[in-house]
């Protein structure tokens, strides 16, 4: 009997603990934000645990000061997203035209499947145990990802390309950088500055200024099973400690390695360079977006149609059933829309690049030409003189 009482007490304790964990989120709701509404207003009206769903459209940036799940559905954010509290999730957004695309000043957050483009800096992290997974970060002026005085962050399966710098970490420890495609960044693919115990594994690093750049007393980092291909300098070290460039007999593939070992400098050596590239696959389709004008806009004058394309193929456009023409620009594209060639009413703008497509409807409203007062006055005077002569 005593044993049954003890078991019942254990069960009651477990139920109590479960309720404590569940109750803070028992009230969670889905809050939908439509074009023309404010995301910030929705966040201000929400409670921790809620889900904010941002529907198709173009919106301003926002700050998150509650633990929320934020999901975009073909939504574009023009401006910065600032995350100020822990355990926030942001998914499926396009973020553009900001000083920082996303600025994280907290821990335990997740950024997934977002595109960050045309910002001064893509993503800035000042916090621990954040996960950056499956994003496309491209054509940003300075840093695609900047990890600052942070620890235990995971950066996995991202595509980082056409930025000033790819990934930059300073005073970071115990971070895990894996399965990323890092290419065509002007200065460096990965830069570790005063970093320790960072693992860099299974990344494709190609056509950057420096493939990987270690400096400023970086030490005890593990770098293996990466492909370093056709960077100006595949690896570069300056004022560093000892780092490991292979693990269990598995080193990196170097496109300029013709020896049994690969010497990097400052006592850093890959003793087991791979003879052929490692298999690194990230399957993410490139998407194309029309960012201006928005769907359903009334167009009263000539304008520039603008958008974003995640790939580097040529962007083509057409109006209604017209012929396809070439837009200008790479990644950030546009074309001039002359409405004098269009009838009033509804028209559809189509764009395509690679296998990606997008379209919007616009409504052309031409302003009526107004007769000048001088013309009307002359007409009245002429009518007056004619009337006097004949009547």
C-alpha positions in Angstrom: 0.0 0.0 0.0 2.8 2.4 0.9 4.4 1.6 -2.5 1.3 2.6 -4.3 1.1 5.9 -2.4 4.7 6.7 -3.3 4.0 5.9 -7.0 0.9 8.2 -6.9 3.0 11.0 -5.5 5.6 10.6 -8.2 2.9 10.6 -10.9 1.3 13.8 -9.4 4.7 15.4 -9.3 5.3 14.6 -12.9 1.9 16.0 -13.9 2.7 19.2 -11.9 6.0 19.7 -13.7 4.4 19.1 -17.1 1.7 21.7 -16.3 4.4 24.2 -15.3 6.1 23.6 -18.7 2.9 23.7 -20.8 0.9 26.5 -19.1 3.0 29.4 -20.3 2.2 28.4 -23.9 -1.4 27.2 -23.4 -2.8 30.5 -24.6 -0.6 30.6 -27.8 -2.5 32.0 -30.8 -1.9 32.5 -34.5 -1.9 36.2 -35.4 -2.1 37.0 -39.1 -0.6 40.1 -40.6 -1.8 41.3 -44.0 -0.4 43.8 -46.5 -1.1 47.3 -45.1 -1.0 46.2 -41.5 1.9 46.7 -39.1 4.0 43.7 -38.0 5.2 45.7 -35.0 1.6 46.4 -33.9 0.9 42.6 -34.1 4.0 41.9 -32.0 3.0 44.5 -29.4 -0.5 42.9 -29.2 0.9 39.4 -28.9 1.9 37.3 -25.9 4.9 35.0 -25.5 4.3 31.7 -27.3 2.2 33.2 -30.0 2.8 32.7 -33.7 2.9 35.7 -36.0 2.1 34.7 -39.7 3.1 37.4 -42.2 1.1 37.1 -45.4 2.3 38.1 -48.9 3.3 41.7 -49.2 6.0 44.2 -48.4 6.4 45.4 -44.8 8.7 47.5 -42.6 11.2 46.1 -40.1 10.4 45.3 -36.5 11.8 44.5 -33.1 10.9 41.3 -31.2 10.7 41.6 -27.4 8.7 38.5 -26.7 9.3 34.8 -27.3 7.5 34.3 -30.6 7.4 32.1 -33.7 7.4 34.4 -36.8 6.7 32.8 -40.2 6.6 34.5 -43.5 4.4 33.5 -46.4 5.9 35.2 -49.5 6.5 38.3 -47.2 9.3 40.8 -47.8 10.7 43.0 -45.0 12.3 46.3 -46.0 14.3 47.2 -42.9 15.9 45.6 -39.9 14.6 42.8 -37.7 16.0 43.1 -34.2 15.7 40.2 -31.8 16.0 41.3 -28.2 14.8 38.2 -26.2 15.7 34.5 -26.1 14.1 31.7 -28.0 12.6 33.5 -30.9 12.1 31.7 -34.2 12.1 33.5 -37.6 11.4 31.6 -40.8 10.7 32.1 -44.5 11.2 35.9 -44.8 13.0 38.0 -47.4 14.9 40.9 -45.6 16.4 43.7 -47.5 17.6 47.3 -47.4 18.8 47.7 -43.8 22.0 48.4 -41.8 21.6 44.9 -40.4 19.2 42.4 -42.0 18.7 40.6 -38.7 20.4 41.7 -35.5 20.4 39.1 -32.6 21.1 40.4 -29.1 20.0 37.3 -27.2 20.3 33.5 -27.1 18.6 30.3 -28.2 17.1 31.8 -31.3 16.6 30.1 -34.7 16.8 31.8 -38.1 15.7 29.4 -40.9 15.1 29.6 -44.6 15.3 33.4 -44.9 16.9 35.4 -47.7 18.9 38.5 -46.6 20.0 40.8 -49.4 21.2 44.3 -50.1 22.0 45.3 -46.5 25.1 46.8 -45.1 25.5 43.6 -43.0 23.4 40.5 -43.3 23.1 38.9 -39.9 24.8 40.1 -36.7 24.9 37.8 -33.7 25.7 38.9 -30.1 24.4 35.9 -28.1 24.9 32.2 -27.5 23.4 28.9 -28.8 21.6 30.5 -31.8 21.0 28.4 -34.9 21.3 29.8 -38.4 20.1 27.2 -40.8 19.2 27.0 -44.5 19.4 30.7 -45.3 20.6 32.6 -48.4 22.7 35.6 -47.5 23.9 37.5 -50.5 24.9 40.8 -52.0 25.4 42.6 -48.7 28.1 45.3 -48.6 30.1 44.2 -45.6 29.5 41.0 -43.6 27.1 38.3 -44.5 27.3 36.8 -41.0 29.0 38.5 -38.2 29.4 36.6 -34.9 30.6 38.9 -32.1 31.7 37.8 -28.6 29.4 34.8 -28.8 29.6 31.1 -28.1 28.1 27.8 -29.0 26.3 29.1 -32.2 25.5 26.8 -35.1 25.7 28.0 -38.7 24.6 25.1 -40.9 23.4 24.6 -44.6 23.4 28.3 -45.6 24.4 29.8 -49.0 26.6 32.8 -48.5 27.7 34.6 -51.7 28.5 37.9 -53.4 29.1 39.8 -50.1 32.0 41.9 -49.0 32.9 39.3 -46.4 31.3 35.8 -46.1 31.4 34.8 -42.4 33.3 36.8 -39.8 33.7 35.7 -36.2 35.6 37.5 -33.4 36.0 36.4 -29.8 33.8 33.4 -30.6 34.2 30.0 -29.1 32.7 26.5 -29.5 30.8 27.4 -32.7 29.9 24.9 -35.3 30.1 25.9 -39.0 29.1 23.1 -41.4 27.5 22.3 -44.7 27.6 25.8 -46.0 28.2 27.0 -49.6 30.5 30.1 -49.3 31.5 31.6 -52.6 32.3 34.7 -54.6 32.8 36.9 -51.5 35.2 39.7 -52.1 37.5 39.7 -49.0 37.1 36.3 -47.4 34.9 33.2 -47.1 35.4 32.6 -43.4 37.5 34.8 -41.1 38.2 33.7 -37.5 39.7 36.5 -35.4 40.6 35.7 -31.8 38.5 32.5 -31.9 39.0 29.2 -30.2 37.4 25.7 -30.4 35.5 26.5 -33.5 34.7 23.6 -35.8 34.6 24.2 -39.6 33.5 21.1 -41.3 32.0 20.0 -44.7 31.8 23.5 -46.3 32.3 24.4 -49.9 34.5 27.5 -50.0 35.3 28.7 -53.5 36.2 31.8 -55.5 36.6 34.1 -52.5 39.5 36.5 -51.8 40.7 34.3 -49.0 39.0 31.0 -48.5 39.6 30.9 -44.8 41.6 33.5 -42.8 42.7 33.0 -39.3 44.3 35.8 -37.3 44.8 37.5 -34.0 45.7 34.6 -31.8 43.0 32.2 -33.1 43.9 28.8 -31.8 42.6 25.2 -31.2 40.1 25.4 -34.0 39.3 22.3 -36.0 39.0 22.6 -39.8 38.5 19.5 -41.8 36.6 17.8 -44.7 36.1 21.2 -46.4 36.6 22.0 -50.1 38.8 25.0 -50.7 38.6 25.7 -54.5 40.0 28.5 -56.6 40.2 31.1 -53.8 42.9 33.7 -54.3 44.4 32.3 -51.1 42.8 29.1 -50.1 44.0 29.6 -46.5 45.8 32.4 -44.8 47.1 32.7 -41.2 48.4 35.7 -39.4 49.6 35.8 -35.8 47.8 32.6 -34.8 48.3 29.6 -32.5 48.1 26.0 -33.5 44.9 24.8 -35.2 44.0 21.3 -36.4 43.4 20.9 -40.1 42.5 17.2 -40.2 40.6 14.7 -37.9 40.9 10.9 -37.9 43.0 11.0 -41.1 40.5 13.2 -42.9 41.8 16.6 -44.0 40.5 19.2 -46.5 40.5 19.3 -50.3 42.8 22.0 -51.7 42.6 22.9 -55.4 46.3 24.0 -55.2 47.6 21.1 -53.3 50.1 18.8 -55.2 52.0 17.4 -52.2 51.4 14.8 -49.5 50.8 17.6 -47.0 49.4 21.2 -47.3 51.4 23.9 -45.6 49.3 26.9 -44.6 51.8 28.9 -42.5 52.8 29.7 -38.9 53.0 26.0 -38.1 49.6 25.2 -39.4 49.6 22.2 -41.7 47.0 19.9 -43.2 48.7 16.5 -42.9 46.0 14.6 -44.6 44.8 16.6 -47.6 42.0 14.9 -49.6 42.8 13.9 -53.2 39.4 14.8 -54.5 36.6 17.1 -53.3 34.3 16.0 -50.5 30.7 15.6 -51.5 28.8 18.6 -50.1 25.2 19.0 -51.3 22.7 21.7 -50.4 19.5 21.6 -52.5 17.8 24.9 -52.3 15.8 26.3 -55.2 16.4 29.9 -56.2 13.4 32.2 -55.9 12.5 35.4 -57.6 10.4 38.2 -56.0 8.8 41.4 -57.3 9.3 43.9 -54.5 7.8 47.0 -56.1 5.0 47.7 -57.0 3.0 45.4 -54.8 0.2 43.2 -56.2 -2.9 45.2 -56.9 -1.2 48.6 -57.1 -2.8 51.4 -59.0 -0.1 52.9 -61.4 -0.7 56.4 -62.6 2.7 57.3 -64.0 5.8 55.7 -65.4 7.7 53.7 -62.8 10.6 51.3 -62.2 9.6 47.7 -61.3 12.1 46.2 -58.9 12.8 42.9 -57.4 15.2 40.3 -55.9 16.5 37.1 -57.5 18.5 34.6 -55.4 20.5 33.2 -58.4 22.8 34.7 -61.0 20.9 33.9 -64.2 19.5 36.7 -66.3 16.1 38.0 -65.2 13.5 38.4 -68.0 10.1 40.1 -67.8 7.0 40.7 -69.9 3.7 42.5 -69.6 0.6 40.5 -70.3 1.1 38.5 -73.5 4.0 40.6 -74.7 7.5 39.4 -75.6 10.1 38.6 -72.9 12.7 41.3 -72.4 15.8 41.5 -70.3 15.8 43.3 -66.9 18.9 45.1 -65.7 20.9 44.1 -62.6 22.1 41.0 -60.9 20.5 39.8 -57.7 18.8 43.2 -57.4 17.0 43.7 -60.7 14.6 46.2 -62.3 13.1 47.5 -65.5 11.4 50.7 -66.6 7.6 50.5 -67.0 6.2 53.0 -69.5 2.5 53.1 -69.1 1.9 55.2 -72.2 2.1 52.0 -74.1 -0.6 50.3 -71.9 -4.3 50.7 -71.9 -6.1 51.6 -68.8 -7.2 48.8 -66.6 -5.7 45.5 -65.3 -2.3 44.2 -66.5 -0.1 41.4 -65.4 3.7 41.7 -64.9 5.5 38.3 -65.3 9.2 37.7 -64.4 11.4 34.7 -64.6 15.0 33.6 -64.1 16.3 30.0 -64.2 13.3 27.9 -63.1 11.9 30.6 -60.8 8.8 32.7 -61.7 6.7 35.4 -60.1 3.8 37.7 -61.2 1.7 40.5 -60.0 -1.4 42.4 -61.2 -1.4 46.2 -61.6 -4.1 48.6 -62.6 -3.2 51.5 -64.9 -5.0 54.8 -64.3 -3.9 57.5 -66.7 -4.5 61.1 -65.7 -6.8 63.0 -68.0 -5.2 65.9 -69.9 -6.5 69.2 -68.7 -7.1 72.0 -71.1 -5.1 75.1 -70.2 -7.1 78.2 -69.0 -5.4 80.3 -71.8 -6.9 77.9 -74.4 -10.3 78.1 -72.9 -10.2 81.9 -72.7 -9.1 82.2 -76.4 -12.0 79.9 -77.3 -14.5 82.0 -75.4 -13.3 85.2 -76.9 -13.4 83.7 -80.4 -17.0 82.5 -79.8 -17.9 86.0 -78.5 -16.6 87.8 -81.6 -18.3 85.3 -84.0 -21.6 85.8 -82.1 -21.4 89.6 -82.4 -20.7 89.5 -86.1 -23.5 87.2 -87.1 -26.1 88.1 -84.5 
